[in-house]
Each structure stands twice: as C-alpha cells, then as structure tokens.
Amino acid sequence: MWNTLKPLLTFSPGVSRFIMTETLLGLGVGIFQLVLNLHLLEMKLDEVQIGEITSVGALLMGLISIPAGLLAGWAGRKRMLVLGIFLMAIGYAGFGAGETVPVFYASQIILTVGLTLLVTSEIQLLYQYSRSQKEETRAFSMLFAVFTLFVGVGTLLGGYLPKWLGGSTSIYQWTLYIAAAMHVLGALFRGLLLPPEPKPEPGRKAAGKHAETASRKSKLPSRTVWVLALFTLLTGAAFGLTGPYLNVIVKFRLEWQDTTVSLLLMAAGFFTFAGSLIMPALLERAGVSYAYNIVYICNVVLTILLSFAFPVFLFCMVLLVRGGGFTLLTNMTESQAMSCVDERERNMFAGMRTVFRSMGTSAASYATGIILAAKNYTLPFLLTAIVISVSYVYFLVWVRPLFTENMKKTETTR
C-alpha cells in the first residue's frame, strides 16, 4: 500500500497546492449535489422540470465549451479557473435565493458558465504544473481522490445542515449558501496560492506523430482529438442517466430520509476515493488492456444488478461498489485521454470533450427526468448498463490503440 501512495506524496509544488485547494470544491459540490434536487422539489417543481433545467445547463455547456477552451489559451488557464469557481458560487447562491422558475434557469446558466470555465482549464493547468507524464497521471488520480473524498464529506453535511440551518424559501436554502461559500473560499485560495501559470515544456508530445503533423498543417483537430471527444459523448450519457438523480432515486426508491441518503452517498464517496487512489497502480501494473477490460465488465454487471429488486442492504452494497467502479472508469479514461493529446491541442480538446459530454449528459438527463416522473426508479440503471456496453465496444475498437501507444511511450521515458 505504501508503495502505491509514496509516489503520490512527492508532487511538484504547483500540483500539491492544486490538490490541497480541491478540498473546498469537493465540500461545496457534495453539499450542493445532495440538496439541489430536494430543494427544487420542495419549491414545487416536478421531476420533468428539474430534468429540463439540467438539460439546459448541459446544452449551454456544449455551446460554449470550445470558445471557453480557446479563451483559456488566450486569457490564461489559472484566470479562467478562478473565475469559473466564482461563477459557480453565484449560481449556487442563486438557487438558494430564487423562488421562481426563471430565476432557477438564470442560476443554472451562471453555474454552467462557471463550470465550463472550470472543466476547460483545470486538468490542462494541473498537467502544466506536472514535471512528467507519469506525474500527470498520478496528479490526476490524487486530485480526484481528494475531490471524491470531500464530496462524500460534503454530502454528509448536506444531509444534516438543512435541519440545523433551515431557510425561508425551503429548509435547504442556507445549506445552498454554505455550498456557495465553499466555492468562494476555493476561488480565493487558488487565486492566491497557485503558482504563476508555467510555460509548456518542449518535447511533451502526443501519441500519433502523423495525426499531429496533419493537425498542424490543416489547423483542424487531429484524429486523436476527434476519437477521444466522441468517446466522451458516451461517458457523458452514462453519467447523465443516473448521476444527477442518484439522491432522488435513493430517497424515493428506498423511502429514506435526507440524513440517511446523505450517509449512503458519503459512503459512496469513500469508495470513489479508494478507486481514484488505486488507478495509477492499476494502469501501471496491469496494463491498459487488462485494466480496462476488468473495470468495464464489472461496471456493466453491477449496473445491471441495480435494475433489479434487492433487499435494501444488498442494493446499498452494490450501489457503493458500482459507484467506486464507475468513478475509477471515468478517471482512467479522463487522465489517459488528456495525456494522449499534444499540449498545443489540449485547450481545443478540453472544449470539444466538454461539448460532446454535454450532449450525452443533456439527452440522458432529460430522458431520466421523464422516467422518474413516471416513478420508475430502476429503468435508468438498465439504460446506463446499455450505454456503458456501447462505450466498451467503442473503446476496444478506437480508443484502446491510442492509450496503448501512449503507455508504451511513457514506459520508454522512465
């Protein structure tokens, strides 16, 4: 175990500060994710309306992601990152203060713009702070391990804060304000503590020299970028079918109170934390083919099981293990995908990746809103298993060759 953790504790200063400040974002996101849907339900919105609000956010993210990615290259990734976190805080607070559907849509738009600035700058900046490609993978792993751990803590707080703080619009109002405050602090600390944005190192090349050369000549994204961007369409759909509604599914499928839901989702955070920590060791020791085969197959089987009726204890155990496995899968693909892309194309890839992910998430979340309005809390899991299966086939045919080539190049630089 120590041999797995030791390399994660020797990061460059920029990476270390980046990871430390991720704790505040995890707390804010965990609190917000648990209470938002419950807040909107208490504000008399139904599941279809909630799905429409979520879909609008995903569609908007798709529209502005490529311009945001290009803007990050001009204005600077650190500036975009800090501004994005501030805008997310404003969106959180808007949901708490709002009392009408138009205000909720406005809050979702502000939140989406902020989130888009975050996701189109965060990983590229983290990789700029990294000293090698191996450190990129390990830094990504630790970043998301810390994020998921503190999302779990925030989820637990989200189950108890409404009872302690209350609110005038709903009992979740002041809890949403606390989530916003976590993001304000996160933006301030990142703005003050993160080092100046480093210049990209020459020689940090992407996989596929021919694709890179063609990209430079045509000024268009390379084949690698297109393949990986389309891959995120499927991962976004797999997440959108259940991810945004997991608290609602658990609450009404099991007929639990908010505090009990928060305890289960906090436990899920620890499983995802463990999955994120083992990701670098799994890839380095098992290899791309074996690692992805195991993780994909486990995800499909566990997700199918969740579509069946189970005793509560078994359902919870399968849900926890599946949550850790799904996060492990998405983190593996996200980290390897960005490493495969040349530094000069990373801003473009970040924008395209977010566009395609948003398309998948938007369509899936809208469909799930309709399904949940019919009180069907099992079908989303079955549909998720189907999408993951399709994603697996796409991975085997188009993505695995890119990842394998990239891992071989990493081995030669050790």
WOGI-V223213 format. One line per field, one symbol per residue. phi: phi as a letter, one per 40 degrees, with the letter a starting at -180 (. if undefined). psi: psi as a letter, one per 20 degrees, with the letter a starting at -180 (. if undefined). A space follows every 10 residues. Layout:
# WOGI-V223213
phi=???
psi=???
This chain:
# WOGI-V223213
phi=.ccccdccbb ccdccdcdcc cccccccccc cccccccccc cccgcccccc cccccccccc dccbccdccc ccccchcccc cccccccccc cdccccccbb cdcccccccc dcdccccccc bccccdcccc cacccdcccd ccdcccdccc cccccccccb ddccbgicca ccdccccccc cccccccccc cccccdcccc ccgccccgcc ccccccccgb dccdcccccc ccdccccccc cbdcbccccc dcccfbcdcc cccccccccc ccccccccdc ccccccgccc ccdccccccc ccccdccbcb ddccdccccc cccccccdcc cccccccccc ccdcbccccd ccdcdccccc ccccccccdc ccccgbbbdd cccccccccc cccccccbcd dccccccccc cccc
psi=ghhhhghijk rqgggghggg iighhggggg gghgighhgh ghjjqrhghg hggghgghgg hhhigghggh hhhgiphggh gggghghggg gghhhhhqiq ghhhggghgg gggghghgij hghggghhiq irhhhgghgg ghghggghgh ggghgghhhh hhhhhbrhgr iighhhhggg hhhggggghh hhhprqoqqq pqinqrqnhg hgghghhijr qrhgggghgh higghgghgh hhgijhhggg ghhilrrhhh ghgghghhhh ghgghhhigg hgghhhrggg ghgggggggg ghhghiirpq qggggggggg ghgghggggh hgggghghhi pqhijhgggg ggghghghgg gggghgghgg ghhjkojhhh hghghgghgg hgggghghgg hghggghhhg hij.
